[in-house]
Amino acid sequence: MSWLNGKKTYIVSILMLFVSSLNLITGDISLNEFISSDSMTLLLEAMGLSALRAGVNKNQEETFEA
């Protein structure tokens, strides 16, 4: 399971992106409804989680190089 090190957060983030945009993809809601719904909040949280993990990963790489 060591191949999952550093990738679990990205997997969760991708699942969050999929779940948040599922209603938009299937056509259950319009783009305007999507933007004002909780799904948009979940989408932004997933993007923030990915950015946070990328920052941690970059910081770890710089620490190992020094």
C-alpha positions in Angstrom: 0.0 0.0 0.0 3.0 2.3 -0.1 2.1 3.3 -3.6 -0.8 5.3 -2.2 1.5 7.5 -0.2 0.8 11.1 -1.2 -2.0 10.1 -3.5 -4.9 9.5 -1.2 -5.7 13.2 -0.9 -5.8 13.5 -4.7 -8.1 10.5 -5.0 -10.5 12.0 -2.4 -10.4 15.3 -4.2 -11.2 13.7 -7.6 -14.1 11.9 -6.0 -15.3 15.2 -4.5 -15.1 16.8 -7.9 -17.1 14.0 -9.5 -19.8 14.0 -6.8 -20.2 17.8 -6.9 -20.5 17.9 -10.7 -22.7 14.8 -11.1 -26.0 16.7 -11.2 -24.6 19.1 -13.7 -23.2 16.3 -15.9 -26.5 14.4 -15.8 -28.5 17.5 -16.6 -30.6 17.4 -13.4 -29.7 21.1 -12.7 -28.7 24.0 -14.9 -25.4 25.9 -14.6 -27.1 28.8 -12.8 -28.5 26.4 -10.2 -25.2 24.6 -9.9 -23.3 27.8 -9.1 -25.7 28.7 -6.3 -25.9 25.2 -4.8 -23.9 23.4 -2.2 -22.3 21.4 -5.0 -20.3 24.5 -6.0 -19.1 24.7 -2.4 -18.0 21.1 -2.5 -16.3 21.7 -5.9 -14.3 24.6 -4.4 -13.4 22.6 -1.3 -12.1 19.8 -3.6 -9.9 22.3 -5.5 -8.7 23.8 -2.2 -7.8 20.3 -0.9 -5.8 19.5 -4.1 -4.0 22.8 -3.9 -3.2 22.2 -0.2 -1.8 18.8 -0.9 0.3 20.1 -3.8 1.7 22.7 -1.5 2.6 20.2 1.1 4.2 17.9 -1.5 6.3 20.8 -2.9 7.4 21.8 0.7 8.4 18.2 1.4 10.4 18.0 -1.8 12.2 21.3 -0.9 13.0 19.9 2.6 14.5 16.7 1.2 16.7 18.7 -1.3 18.1 20.9 1.4 
